[in-house]
Amino acid sequence: MTMDPKAAAPTLPGTPGPRGILALLGPGLVTGAADDDPSGIATYSQVGAQFGYALGWTMILSFPLMAAIQAISARIAP
C-alpha cells in the first residue's frame, strides 16, 4: 500500500482514484440521477403497484432497442 501525499486516504496499487471512479461510471451516472425526480418516482411506484409484473413482457421488446441506441450513441460520442 502506498500513500499519495495529495490524497487523504491511502491508495492500493491498481485502484482508480476519485477521477478514475467517475470516469468508470461515465455519463450514465448523471443521466440516471437526472431521472430520479419525485414525480417520476411517484409515477413508477404507482404503476408498479397497479400492474406488478404484468408489463414485464415489454422488456423483451424494449431491451434490444435500448441496447442498439446505446451502441449507436457510444459510436457517435468522442
PyMOL Python script that loads the backbone (N, CA, C, O; Angstrom):
from pymol import cmd

cmd.read_pdbstr("""\
ATOM      1  N   MET A   1       0.849  -1.166   0.000  1.00  0.00           N
ATOM      2  CA  MET A   1       0.000   0.000   0.000  1.00  0.00           C
ATOM      3  C   MET A   1       0.897   1.232   0.000  1.00  0.00           C
ATOM      4  O   MET A   1       1.843   1.332   0.781  1.00  0.00           O
ATOM      5  N   THR A   2       0.579   2.167  -0.894  1.00  0.00           N
ATOM      6  CA  THR A   2       1.355   3.393  -0.984  1.00  0.00           C
ATOM      7  C   THR A   2       0.508   4.563  -0.531  1.00  0.00           C
ATOM      8  O   THR A   2      -0.720   4.524  -0.599  1.00  0.00           O
ATOM      9  N   MET A   3       1.169   5.587  -0.076  1.00  0.00           N
ATOM     10  CA  MET A   3       0.452   6.769   0.401  1.00  0.00           C
ATOM     11  C   MET A   3       0.684   7.901  -0.577  1.00  0.00           C
ATOM     12  O   MET A   3       1.821   8.310  -0.813  1.00  0.00           O
ATOM     13  N   ASP A   4      -0.393   8.403  -1.143  1.00  0.00           N
ATOM     14  CA  ASP A   4      -0.311   9.535  -2.041  1.00  0.00           C
ATOM     15  C   ASP A   4      -0.276  10.801  -1.192  1.00  0.00           C
ATOM     16  O   ASP A   4      -1.183  11.009  -0.386  1.00  0.00           O
ATOM     17  N   PRO A   5       0.744  11.660  -1.343  1.00  0.00           N
ATOM     18  CA  PRO A   5       0.834  12.836  -0.476  1.00  0.00           C
ATOM     19  C   PRO A   5      -0.315  13.820  -0.685  1.00  0.00           C
ATOM     20  O   PRO A   5      -0.644  14.579   0.226  1.00  0.00           O
ATOM     21  N   LYS A   6      -0.930  13.820  -1.871  1.00  0.00           N
ATOM     22  CA  LYS A   6      -2.030  14.745  -2.138  1.00  0.00           C
ATOM     23  C   LYS A   6      -3.371  14.207  -1.651  1.00  0.00           C
ATOM     24  O   LYS A   6      -4.304  14.977  -1.422  1.00  0.00           O
ATOM     25  N   ALA A   7      -3.469  12.916  -1.496  1.00  0.00           N
ATOM     26  CA  ALA A   7      -4.738  12.306  -1.086  1.00  0.00           C
ATOM     27  C   ALA A   7      -4.752  12.090   0.418  1.00  0.00           C
ATOM     28  O   ALA A   7      -3.711  11.877   1.040  1.00  0.00           O
ATOM     29  N   ALA A   8      -5.939  12.147   0.989  1.00  0.00           N
ATOM     30  CA  ALA A   8      -6.079  11.945   2.421  1.00  0.00           C
ATOM     31  C   ALA A   8      -6.114  10.459   2.767  1.00  0.00           C
ATOM     32  O   ALA A   8      -5.682  10.065   3.850  1.00  0.00           O
ATOM     33  N   ALA A   9      -6.628   9.628   1.850  1.00  0.00           N
ATOM     34  CA  ALA A   9      -6.756   8.199   2.103  1.00  0.00           C
ATOM     35  C   ALA A   9      -5.668   7.441   1.354  1.00  0.00           C
ATOM     36  O   ALA A   9      -5.260   7.864   0.272  1.00  0.00           O
ATOM     37  N   PRO A  10      -5.191   6.329   1.909  1.00  0.00           N
ATOM     38  CA  PRO A  10      -4.186   5.536   1.195  1.00  0.00           C
ATOM     39  C   PRO A  10      -4.804   4.877  -0.029  1.00  0.00           C
ATOM     40  O   PRO A  10      -5.994   4.562  -0.053  1.00  0.00           O
ATOM     41  N   THR A  11      -3.970   4.675  -1.046  1.00  0.00           N
ATOM     42  CA  THR A  11      -4.444   4.044  -2.277  1.00  0.00           C
ATOM     43  C   THR A  11      -3.699   2.732  -2.482  1.00  0.00           C
ATOM     44  O   THR A  11      -2.504   2.630  -2.204  1.00  0.00           O
ATOM     45  N   LEU A  12      -4.410   1.751  -2.964  1.00  0.00           N
ATOM     46  CA  LEU A  12      -3.808   0.472  -3.297  1.00  0.00           C
ATOM     47  C   LEU A  12      -3.339   0.493  -4.739  1.00  0.00           C
ATOM     48  O   LEU A  12      -3.943   1.182  -5.560  1.00  0.00           O
ATOM     49  N   PRO A  13      -2.287  -0.235  -5.077  1.00  0.00           N
ATOM     50  CA  PRO A  13      -1.841  -0.269  -6.461  1.00  0.00           C
ATOM     51  C   PRO A  13      -2.934  -0.840  -7.368  1.00  0.00           C
ATOM     52  O   PRO A  13      -3.540  -1.865  -7.057  1.00  0.00           O
ATOM     53  N   GLY A  14      -3.173  -0.169  -8.478  1.00  0.00           N
ATOM     54  CA  GLY A  14      -4.150  -0.645  -9.440  1.00  0.00           C
ATOM     55  C   GLY A  14      -5.570  -0.177  -9.188  1.00  0.00           C
ATOM     56  O   GLY A  14      -6.458  -0.470  -9.988  1.00  0.00           O
ATOM     57  N   THR A  15      -5.811   0.539  -8.102  1.00  0.00           N
ATOM     58  CA  THR A  15      -7.163   1.037  -7.846  1.00  0.00           C
ATOM     59  C   THR A  15      -7.266   2.461  -8.363  1.00  0.00           C
ATOM     60  O   THR A  15      -6.350   3.262  -8.172  1.00  0.00           O
ATOM     61  N   PRO A  16      -8.381   2.784  -9.021  1.00  0.00           N
ATOM     62  CA  PRO A  16      -8.525   4.139  -9.540  1.00  0.00           C
ATOM     63  C   PRO A  16      -8.812   5.134  -8.431  1.00  0.00           C
ATOM     64  O   PRO A  16      -9.433   4.799  -7.423  1.00  0.00           O
ATOM     65  N   GLY A  17      -8.356   6.352  -8.629  1.00  0.00           N
ATOM     66  CA  GLY A  17      -8.654   7.417  -7.683  1.00  0.00           C
ATOM     67  C   GLY A  17     -10.056   7.938  -7.916  1.00  0.00           C
ATOM     68  O   GLY A  17     -10.825   7.340  -8.669  1.00  0.00           O
ATOM     69  N   PRO A  18     -10.398   9.055  -7.274  1.00  0.00           N
ATOM     70  CA  PRO A  18     -11.752   9.605  -7.432  1.00  0.00           C
ATOM     71  C   PRO A  18     -12.095   9.932  -8.887  1.00  0.00           C
ATOM     72  O   PRO A  18     -13.216   9.676  -9.329  1.00  0.00           O
ATOM     73  N   ARG A  19     -11.155  10.487  -9.625  1.00  0.00           N
ATOM     74  CA  ARG A  19     -11.424  10.796 -11.038  1.00  0.00           C
ATOM     75  C   ARG A  19     -11.557   9.528 -11.863  1.00  0.00           C
ATOM     76  O   ARG A  19     -12.356   9.472 -12.798  1.00  0.00           O
ATOM     77  N   GLY A  20     -10.784   8.520 -11.524  1.00  0.00           N
ATOM     78  CA  GLY A  20     -10.881   7.256 -12.242  1.00  0.00           C
ATOM     79  C   GLY A  20     -12.219   6.572 -12.017  1.00  0.00           C
ATOM     80  O   GLY A  20     -12.777   5.956 -12.926  1.00  0.00           O
ATOM     81  N   ILE A  21     -12.724   6.685 -10.801  1.00  0.00           N
ATOM     82  CA  ILE A  21     -14.032   6.093 -10.494  1.00  0.00           C
ATOM     83  C   ILE A  21     -15.122   6.822 -11.268  1.00  0.00           C
ATOM     84  O   ILE A  21     -16.023   6.189 -11.818  1.00  0.00           O
ATOM     85  N   LEU A  22     -15.042   8.158 -11.314  1.00  0.00           N
ATOM     86  CA  LEU A  22     -16.028   8.917 -12.075  1.00  0.00           C
ATOM     87  C   LEU A  22     -15.940   8.600 -13.561  1.00  0.00           C
ATOM     88  O   LEU A  22     -16.959   8.559 -14.251  1.00  0.00           O
ATOM     89  N   ALA A  23     -14.726   8.376 -14.054  1.00  0.00           N
ATOM     90  CA  ALA A  23     -14.571   8.020 -15.459  1.00  0.00           C
ATOM     91  C   ALA A  23     -15.165   6.646 -15.747  1.00  0.00           C
ATOM     92  O   ALA A  23     -15.717   6.422 -16.824  1.00  0.00           O
ATOM     93  N   LEU A  24     -15.056   5.721 -14.785  1.00  0.00           N
ATOM     94  CA  LEU A  24     -15.657   4.404 -14.972  1.00  0.00           C
ATOM     95  C   LEU A  24     -17.177   4.479 -14.982  1.00  0.00           C
ATOM     96  O   LEU A  24     -17.831   3.771 -15.747  1.00  0.00           O
ATOM     97  N   LEU A  25     -17.737   5.331 -14.138  1.00  0.00           N
ATOM     98  CA  LEU A  25     -19.189   5.464 -14.081  1.00  0.00           C
ATOM     99  C   LEU A  25     -19.729   6.161 -15.316  1.00  0.00           C
ATOM    100  O   LEU A  25     -20.790   5.801 -15.825  1.00  0.00           O
ATOM    101  N   GLY A  26     -19.005   7.153 -15.794  1.00  0.00           N
ATOM    102  CA  GLY A  26     -19.370   7.826 -17.023  1.00  0.00           C
ATOM    103  C   GLY A  26     -20.630   8.669 -16.925  1.00  0.00           C
ATOM    104  O   GLY A  26     -21.124   8.957 -15.835  1.00  0.00           O
ATOM    105  N   PRO A  27     -21.138   9.057 -18.088  1.00  0.00           N
ATOM    106  CA  PRO A  27     -22.312   9.926 -18.106  1.00  0.00           C
ATOM    107  C   PRO A  27     -23.589   9.222 -17.670  1.00  0.00           C
ATOM    108  O   PRO A  27     -24.596   9.882 -17.412  1.00  0.00           O
ATOM    109  N   GLY A  28     -23.569   7.898 -17.584  1.00  0.00           N
ATOM    110  CA  GLY A  28     -24.750   7.177 -17.131  1.00  0.00           C
ATOM    111  C   GLY A  28     -25.139   7.545 -15.715  1.00  0.00           C
ATOM    112  O   GLY A  28     -26.318   7.509 -15.365  1.00  0.00           O
ATOM    113  N   LEU A  29     -24.160   7.899 -14.896  1.00  0.00           N
ATOM    114  CA  LEU A  29     -24.455   8.316 -13.526  1.00  0.00           C
ATOM    115  C   LEU A  29     -25.276   9.594 -13.526  1.00  0.00           C
ATOM    116  O   LEU A  29     -26.261   9.701 -12.796  1.00  0.00           O
ATOM    117  N   VAL A  30     -24.876  10.563 -14.340  1.00  0.00           N
ATOM    118  CA  VAL A  30     -25.594  11.833 -14.406  1.00  0.00           C
ATOM    119  C   VAL A  30     -26.984  11.614 -14.997  1.00  0.00           C
ATOM    120  O   VAL A  30     -27.964  12.175 -14.507  1.00  0.00           O
ATOM    121  N   THR A  31     -27.069  10.811 -16.035  1.00  0.00           N
ATOM    122  CA  THR A  31     -28.355  10.553 -16.668  1.00  0.00           C
ATOM    123  C   THR A  31     -29.294   9.851 -15.709  1.00  0.00           C
ATOM    124  O   THR A  31     -30.470  10.204 -15.617  1.00  0.00           O
ATOM    125  N   GLY A  32     -28.792   8.870 -15.001  1.00  0.00           N
ATOM    126  CA  GLY A  32     -29.635   8.164 -14.041  1.00  0.00           C
ATOM    127  C   GLY A  32     -30.064   9.045 -12.895  1.00  0.00           C
ATOM    128  O   GLY A  32     -31.204   8.960 -12.439  1.00  0.00           O
ATOM    129  N   ALA A  33     -29.170   9.888 -12.423  1.00  0.00           N
ATOM    130  CA  ALA A  33     -29.510  10.783 -11.320  1.00  0.00           C
ATOM    131  C   ALA A  33     -30.495  11.857 -11.766  1.00  0.00           C
ATOM    132  O   ALA A  33     -31.334  12.295 -10.979  1.00  0.00           O
ATOM    133  N   ALA A  34     -30.398  12.281 -13.014  1.00  0.00           N
ATOM    134  CA  ALA A  34     -31.296  13.319 -13.511  1.00  0.00           C
ATOM    135  C   ALA A  34     -32.718  12.804 -13.642  1.00  0.00           C
ATOM    136  O   ALA A  34     -33.662  13.593 -13.595  1.00  0.00           O
ATOM    137  N   ASP A  35     -32.894  11.507 -13.802  1.00  0.00           N
ATOM    138  CA  ASP A  35     -34.232  10.953 -13.996  1.00  0.00           C
ATOM    139  C   ASP A  35     -34.914  10.624 -12.671  1.00  0.00           C
ATOM    140  O   ASP A  35     -36.084  10.240 -12.670  1.00  0.00           O
ATOM    141  N   ASP A  36     -34.234  10.762 -11.572  1.00  0.00           N
ATOM    142  CA  ASP A  36     -34.809  10.418 -10.266  1.00  0.00           C
ATOM    143  C   ASP A  36     -35.469  11.634  -9.626  1.00  0.00           C
ATOM    144  O   ASP A  36     -35.085  12.063  -8.538  1.00  0.00           O
ATOM    145  N   ASP A  37     -36.448  12.172 -10.302  1.00  0.00           N
ATOM    146  CA  ASP A  37     -37.183  13.279  -9.712  1.00  0.00           C
ATOM    147  C   ASP A  37     -38.392  12.737  -8.945  1.00  0.00           C
ATOM    148  O   ASP A  37     -38.834  11.620  -9.215  1.00  0.00           O
ATOM    149  N   PRO A  38     -38.921  13.488  -8.015  1.00  0.00           N
ATOM    150  CA  PRO A  38     -40.021  12.973  -7.189  1.00  0.00           C
ATOM    151  C   PRO A  38     -41.259  12.559  -7.992  1.00  0.00           C
ATOM    152  O   PRO A  38     -41.917  11.577  -7.650  1.00  0.00           O
ATOM    153  N   SER A  39     -41.576  13.301  -9.055  1.00  0.00           N
ATOM    154  CA  SER A  39     -42.765  12.935  -9.828  1.00  0.00           C
ATOM    155  C   SER A  39     -42.550  11.613 -10.561  1.00  0.00           C
ATOM    156  O   SER A  39     -43.482  10.818 -10.679  1.00  0.00           O
ATOM    157  N   GLY A  40     -41.335  11.366 -11.055  1.00  0.00           N
ATOM    158  CA  GLY A  40     -41.054  10.103 -11.721  1.00  0.00           C
ATOM    159  C   GLY A  40     -41.101   8.934 -10.754  1.00  0.00           C
ATOM    160  O   GLY A  40     -41.638   7.875 -11.078  1.00  0.00           O
ATOM    161  N   ILE A  41     -40.539   9.125  -9.569  1.00  0.00           N
ATOM    162  CA  ILE A  41     -40.559   8.061  -8.567  1.00  0.00           C
ATOM    163  C   ILE A  41     -41.989   7.744  -8.166  1.00  0.00           C
ATOM    164  O   ILE A  41     -42.346   6.575  -8.016  1.00  0.00           O
ATOM    165  N   ALA A  42     -42.817   8.779  -7.990  1.00  0.00           N
ATOM    166  CA  ALA A  42     -44.218   8.556  -7.629  1.00  0.00           C
ATOM    167  C   ALA A  42     -44.964   7.838  -8.747  1.00  0.00           C
ATOM    168  O   ALA A  42     -45.765   6.938  -8.493  1.00  0.00           O
ATOM    169  N   THR A  43     -44.696   8.241  -9.986  1.00  0.00           N
ATOM    170  CA  THR A  43     -45.375   7.606 -11.124  1.00  0.00           C
ATOM    171  C   THR A  43     -44.997   6.142 -11.236  1.00  0.00           C
ATOM    172  O   THR A  43     -45.866   5.282 -11.378  1.00  0.00           O
ATOM    173  N   TYR A  44     -43.692   5.852 -11.172  1.00  0.00           N
ATOM    174  CA  TYR A  44     -43.238   4.467 -11.312  1.00  0.00           C
ATOM    175  C   TYR A  44     -43.736   3.611 -10.148  1.00  0.00           C
ATOM    176  O   TYR A  44     -44.034   2.430 -10.329  1.00  0.00           O
ATOM    177  N   SER A  45     -43.825   4.193  -8.973  1.00  0.00           N
ATOM    178  CA  SER A  45     -44.322   3.443  -7.815  1.00  0.00           C
ATOM    179  C   SER A  45     -45.800   3.106  -7.981  1.00  0.00           C
ATOM    180  O   SER A  45     -46.226   1.996  -7.663  1.00  0.00           O
ATOM    181  N   GLN A  46     -46.573   4.054  -8.472  1.00  0.00           N
ATOM    182  CA  GLN A  46     -47.996   3.812  -8.665  1.00  0.00           C
ATOM    183  C   GLN A  46     -48.246   2.789  -9.766  1.00  0.00           C
ATOM    184  O   GLN A  46     -49.087   1.903  -9.613  1.00  0.00           O
ATOM    185  N   VAL A  47     -47.527   2.908 -10.863  1.00  0.00           N
ATOM    186  CA  VAL A  47     -47.695   1.946 -11.963  1.00  0.00           C
ATOM    187  C   VAL A  47     -47.260   0.561 -11.510  1.00  0.00           C
ATOM    188  O   VAL A  47     -47.921  -0.430 -11.819  1.00  0.00           O
ATOM    189  N   GLY A  48     -46.163   0.486 -10.785  1.00  0.00           N
ATOM    190  CA  GLY A  48     -45.698  -0.806 -10.284  1.00  0.00           C
ATOM    191  C   GLY A  48     -46.676  -1.430  -9.316  1.00  0.00           C
ATOM    192  O   GLY A  48     -46.881  -2.644  -9.328  1.00  0.00           O
ATOM    193  N   ALA A  49     -47.287  -0.602  -8.471  1.00  0.00           N
ATOM    194  CA  ALA A  49     -48.267  -1.125  -7.523  1.00  0.00           C
ATOM    195  C   ALA A  49     -49.534  -1.593  -8.236  1.00  0.00           C
ATOM    196  O   ALA A  49     -50.170  -2.557  -7.809  1.00  0.00           O
ATOM    197  N   GLN A  50     -49.896  -0.913  -9.318  1.00  0.00           N
ATOM    198  CA  GLN A  50     -51.129  -1.258 -10.022  1.00  0.00           C
ATOM    199  C   GLN A  50     -50.954  -2.482 -10.917  1.00  0.00           C
ATOM    200  O   GLN A  50     -51.815  -3.362 -10.931  1.00  0.00           O
ATOM    201  N   PHE A  51     -49.847  -2.551 -11.667  1.00  0.00           N
ATOM    202  CA  PHE A  51     -49.687  -3.608 -12.664  1.00  0.00           C
ATOM    203  C   PHE A  51     -48.763  -4.740 -12.224  1.00  0.00           C
ATOM    204  O   PHE A  51     -48.831  -5.838 -12.776  1.00  0.00           O
ATOM    205  N   GLY A  52     -47.905  -4.493 -11.244  1.00  0.00           N
ATOM    206  CA  GLY A  52     -46.987  -5.537 -10.791  1.00  0.00           C
ATOM    207  C   GLY A  52     -46.066  -5.987 -11.925  1.00  0.00           C
ATOM    208  O   GLY A  52     -45.449  -5.159 -12.594  1.00  0.00           O
ATOM    209  N   TYR A  53     -45.977  -7.303 -12.137  1.00  0.00           N
ATOM    210  CA  TYR A  53     -45.118  -7.842 -13.187  1.00  0.00           C
ATOM    211  C   TYR A  53     -45.845  -8.024 -14.517  1.00  0.00           C
ATOM    212  O   TYR A  53     -45.284  -8.607 -15.445  1.00  0.00           O
ATOM    213  N   ALA A  54     -47.075  -7.542 -14.628  1.00  0.00           N
ATOM    214  CA  ALA A  54     -47.871  -7.755 -15.835  1.00  0.00           C
ATOM    215  C   ALA A  54     -47.253  -7.101 -17.075  1.00  0.00           C
ATOM    216  O   ALA A  54     -47.484  -7.558 -18.195  1.00  0.00           O
ATOM    217  N   LEU A  55     -46.475  -6.044 -16.883  1.00  0.00           N
ATOM    218  CA  LEU A  55     -45.859  -5.373 -18.022  1.00  0.00           C
ATOM    219  C   LEU A  55     -44.425  -5.832 -18.263  1.00  0.00           C
ATOM    220  O   LEU A  55     -43.704  -5.225 -19.055  1.00  0.00           O
ATOM    221  N   GLY A  56     -44.012  -6.882 -17.596  1.00  0.00           N
ATOM    222  CA  GLY A  56     -42.646  -7.380 -17.749  1.00  0.00           C
ATOM    223  C   GLY A  56     -42.318  -7.851 -19.150  1.00  0.00           C
ATOM    224  O   GLY A  56     -41.153  -7.842 -19.548  1.00  0.00           O
ATOM    225  N   TRP A  57     -43.340  -8.269 -19.916  1.00  0.00           N
ATOM    226  CA  TRP A  57     -43.093  -8.746 -21.272  1.00  0.00           C
ATOM    227  C   TRP A  57     -42.541  -7.637 -22.168  1.00  0.00           C
ATOM    228  O   TRP A  57     -41.915  -7.928 -23.188  1.00  0.00           O
ATOM    229  N   THR A  58     -42.762  -6.371 -21.804  1.00  0.00           N
ATOM    230  CA  THR A  58     -42.260  -5.276 -22.643  1.00  0.00           C
ATOM    231  C   THR A  58     -40.735  -5.198 -22.627  1.00  0.00           C
ATOM    232  O   THR A  58     -40.133  -4.606 -23.523  1.00  0.00           O
ATOM    233  N   MET A  59     -40.105  -5.796 -21.606  1.00  0.00           N
ATOM    234  CA  MET A  59     -38.635  -5.799 -21.567  1.00  0.00           C
ATOM    235  C   MET A  59     -38.056  -6.576 -22.740  1.00  0.00           C
ATOM    236  O   MET A  59     -36.982  -6.240 -23.239  1.00  0.00           O
ATOM    237  N   ILE A  60     -38.757  -7.606 -23.180  1.00  0.00           N
ATOM    238  CA  ILE A  60     -38.283  -8.416 -24.301  1.00  0.00           C
ATOM    239  C   ILE A  60     -38.195  -7.559 -25.566  1.00  0.00           C
ATOM    240  O   ILE A  60     -37.281  -7.728 -26.372  1.00  0.00           O
ATOM    241  N   LEU A  61     -39.138  -6.651 -25.733  1.00  0.00           N
ATOM    242  CA  LEU A  61     -39.127  -5.778 -26.905  1.00  0.00           C
ATOM    243  C   LEU A  61     -38.229  -4.559 -26.729  1.00  0.00           C
ATOM    244  O   LEU A  61     -37.529  -4.162 -27.660  1.00  0.00           O
ATOM    245  N   SER A  62     -38.248  -3.971 -25.549  1.00  0.00           N
ATOM    246  CA  SER A  62     -37.547  -2.708 -25.366  1.00  0.00           C
ATOM    247  C   SER A  62     -36.046  -2.855 -25.140  1.00  0.00           C
ATOM    248  O   SER A  62     -35.288  -1.955 -25.501  1.00  0.00           O
ATOM    249  N   PHE A  63     -35.598  -3.958 -24.556  1.00  0.00           N
ATOM    250  CA  PHE A  63     -34.164  -4.076 -24.272  1.00  0.00           C
ATOM    251  C   PHE A  63     -33.302  -4.082 -25.536  1.00  0.00           C
ATOM    252  O   PHE A  63     -32.306  -3.361 -25.570  1.00  0.00           O
ATOM    253  N   PRO A  64     -33.630  -4.857 -26.578  1.00  0.00           N
ATOM    254  CA  PRO A  64     -32.786  -4.781 -27.783  1.00  0.00           C
ATOM    255  C   PRO A  64     -32.769  -3.389 -28.411  1.00  0.00           C
ATOM    256  O   PRO A  64     -31.743  -2.962 -28.942  1.00  0.00           O
ATOM    257  N   LEU A  65     -33.880  -2.689 -28.354  1.00  0.00           N
ATOM    258  CA  LEU A  65     -33.916  -1.334 -28.895  1.00  0.00           C
ATOM    259  C   LEU A  65     -33.047  -0.393 -28.069  1.00  0.00           C
ATOM    260  O   LEU A  65     -32.318   0.430 -28.623  1.00  0.00           O
ATOM    261  N   MET A  66     -33.124  -0.515 -26.745  1.00  0.00           N
ATOM    262  CA  MET A  66     -32.289   0.330 -25.884  1.00  0.00           C
ATOM    263  C   MET A  66     -30.811   0.020 -26.084  1.00  0.00           C
ATOM    264  O   MET A  66     -29.984   0.931 -26.107  1.00  0.00           O
ATOM    265  N   ALA A  67     -30.478  -1.250 -26.227  1.00  0.00           N
ATOM    266  CA  ALA A  67     -29.075  -1.626 -26.439  1.00  0.00           C
ATOM    267  C   ALA A  67     -28.563  -1.082 -27.769  1.00  0.00           C
ATOM    268  O   ALA A  67     -27.413  -0.652 -27.865  1.00  0.00           O
ATOM    269  N   ALA A  68     -29.409  -1.099 -28.786  1.00  0.00           N
ATOM    270  CA  ALA A  68     -28.999  -0.568 -30.087  1.00  0.00           C
ATOM    271  C   ALA A  68     -28.752   0.936 -30.016  1.00  0.00           C
ATOM    272  O   ALA A  68     -27.769   1.428 -30.570  1.00  0.00           O
ATOM    273  N   ILE A  69     -29.625   1.660 -29.347  1.00  0.00           N
ATOM    274  CA  ILE A  69     -29.436   3.107 -29.201  1.00  0.00           C
ATOM    275  C   ILE A  69     -28.183   3.407 -28.394  1.00  0.00           C
ATOM    276  O   ILE A  69     -27.459   4.351 -28.707  1.00  0.00           O
ATOM    277  N   GLN A  70     -27.919   2.623 -27.367  1.00  0.00           N
ATOM    278  CA  GLN A  70     -26.712   2.814 -26.562  1.00  0.00           C
ATOM    279  C   GLN A  70     -25.465   2.581 -27.400  1.00  0.00           C
ATOM    280  O   GLN A  70     -24.492   3.327 -27.295  1.00  0.00           O
ATOM    281  N   ALA A  71     -25.492   1.547 -28.232  1.00  0.00           N
ATOM    282  CA  ALA A  71     -24.334   1.262 -29.086  1.00  0.00           C
ATOM    283  C   ALA A  71     -24.123   2.369 -30.114  1.00  0.00           C
ATOM    284  O   ALA A  71     -22.987   2.765 -30.375  1.00  0.00           O
ATOM    285  N   ILE A  72     -25.199   2.865 -30.692  1.00  0.00           N
ATOM    286  CA  ILE A  72     -25.085   3.974 -31.656  1.00  0.00           C
ATOM    287  C   ILE A  72     -24.531   5.213 -30.962  1.00  0.00           C
ATOM    288  O   ILE A  72     -23.650   5.884 -31.499  1.00  0.00           O
ATOM    289  N   SER A  73     -25.035   5.516 -29.784  1.00  0.00           N
ATOM    290  CA  SER A  73     -24.570   6.686 -29.041  1.00  0.00           C
ATOM    291  C   SER A  73     -23.095   6.556 -28.669  1.00  0.00           C
ATOM    292  O   SER A  73     -22.356   7.540 -28.704  1.00  0.00           O
ATOM    293  N   ALA A  74     -22.671   5.356 -28.317  1.00  0.00           N
ATOM    294  CA  ALA A  74     -21.258   5.143 -27.959  1.00  0.00           C
ATOM    295  C   ALA A  74     -20.349   5.342 -29.162  1.00  0.00           C
ATOM    296  O   ALA A  74     -19.212   5.791 -29.011  1.00  0.00           O
ATOM    297  N   ARG A  75     -20.832   5.015 -30.349  1.00  0.00           N
ATOM    298  CA  ARG A  75     -20.014   5.192 -31.546  1.00  0.00           C
ATOM    299  C   ARG A  75     -19.973   6.641 -31.990  1.00  0.00           C
ATOM    300  O   ARG A  75     -18.979   7.084 -32.566  1.00  0.00           O
ATOM    301  N   ILE A  76     -21.037   7.387 -31.729  1.00  0.00           N
ATOM    302  CA  ILE A  76     -21.084   8.806 -32.134  1.00  0.00           C
ATOM    303  C   ILE A  76     -20.228   9.659 -31.206  1.00  0.00           C
ATOM    304  O   ILE A  76     -19.521  10.556 -31.665  1.00  0.00           O
ATOM    305  N   ALA A  77     -20.287   9.391 -29.922  1.00  0.00           N
ATOM    306  CA  ALA A  77     -19.572  10.204 -28.944  1.00  0.00           C
ATOM    307  C   ALA A  77     -18.065  10.031 -29.094  1.00  0.00           C
ATOM    308  O   ALA A  77     -17.586   8.942 -29.411  1.00  0.00           O
ATOM    309  N   PRO A  78     -17.327  11.101 -28.866  1.00  0.00           N
ATOM    310  CA  PRO A  78     -15.859  11.001 -28.995  1.00  0.00           C
ATOM    311  C   PRO A  78     -15.230  10.254 -27.850  1.00  0.00           C
ATOM    312  O   PRO A  78     -14.011  10.088 -27.816  1.00  0.00           O
TER     313      PRO A  78
END
""", "prot")
cmd.dss("prot")
cmd.show_as("cartoon", "prot")
cmd.util.cbc("prot")
cmd.orient("prot")
